[in-house]
Amino acid sequence: MNNRARVLVVDDNKTNLELFMDFLDYGGYEGLRAENGEEAIEIARKEHPDLVLLDMQLPGIDGLSVARILKSDEETKLIKVAVLSAYNVQKGREIFADEALDGYIAKPVSMKDFLKMVEELVGRI
């Protein structure tokens, strides 16, 4: 049985997506991936990850809307949701203040800082 925390990363930039998958693998987490908001919602409902990391600017449904949908859905409301974005720090704090979010990770991010934030959000399973 797999007892690693599962993290869904949602980013339409394939390079960023691969980098974050590598970070998660290195940190001992199971990485899931989505390239848009609709796909993220579908995967979250099906796979029930421990954490969803959302880029803010996605094609179709934006990241904050995805977070709100996940937090208002009985199936997914307990999943931790954090923004993974290149917004400036002030804008990031405003976004983080949204009730649908459990955290904010600013891009660009080092592997050490990324894994530290993931661990703070979901811990080690």
N, C-alpha and C positions, 0 to 999 in steps of 0.2 A: 504494500500500500504506500502511496506517495504521501509523505507528510510535510512537504515543503509548502510554504505560503505561495499562493498563486496571484500573480499580478498581471492585469490587463493594461497594456500600453496602447494608447490611441493617438496616432500621429500620422498625418498624410505625407510626411517627409520620410521616404524609405531609408535614407541614410541615418536619420535620427532614430528611427524605429529599430534598425539593426544594432545601432550603438547601445540603446537601452536594453535590448534583448541580451546583448553580450554582458552588460553590467549585471543584469539580473541573474544570468547563468553563473557568472563569477561569484556573486553573493549567495548562491545556493537557493535562489528562488525559481519557481516555474513561471516562465514568461508566456503570456498570451498576447496576441496582437490584433489590432484593427486599424484600418486606414481612414475610417469616417465614422460619424456619429451613429448612423443607423446600424452599421455593423457592430459598433461597440455595445449598443443597447441589446442587440440580438445575442451577442456572445455573453454579456453579463447575465442575461436571463437564463441562458442555457448552462453556462459553466460556473456561475456563482463564485467569481474570484474573491480573494480577500481584500484586494485593492484595485481600483481603476485609476490610472494616471492619464489625464486628458490634456492634449494640446488644446488651446483655446480657439485657434482659427482652423477649423476643419471644413471640408466641403460639405454642403448640406446643413445638417444641424450643428451649431457651434458647440464647443466644449461645455460652456456653462449651462446651456439648455440640456445637454446630455446628462449633466450632473443632476439637474432639477428633476428630469424624468426618472432617473434611477432612484433618487431619494423619495419620490412620491409614489413609487411602485412597491406594493406589498412584497413582491418577490425579491426585490433588490435593495430595499431601503436600508438594510444593515451593512451593505458593502461600503467600505471606506472609499471616498472619492477625493482625489487631489488634482490640482491643476499643475501641468508641466508646461511652462510658458516663458517666452522671451520678453513679456511685458516688463516695464521698469518696476522697481521695487514699490513705489507708491501705488501704481495701478494694481500690482500683485496683492498688496494689502487690502485694497478695496475689493478685489475679487475674492480673496480669502475670507473676508467678512461675510460673504454670502452663506446663508444657512445650509446650502446644499453641499458645501465643501468641508473636507476634513483637513486639508493641507494645501500648501503651495510650494512648488519647486521651481526656482528660476533657472532658465536656460541662458547661457550655456552652463552646464553643471559638470563638476568632476565626478568620477566614479565614486570616490570616497563620500562626497556630500550626497550624491544620489542614493547610495546604499544606506547611509545614515538616516535619511528621511524615510525611506521605505521601511527600515527597521522600526523607526519611531511610530509609523502609522500602523504596521501590522505585526511587528515583533517577529519572533522566530517561532515557527510551528513545529 
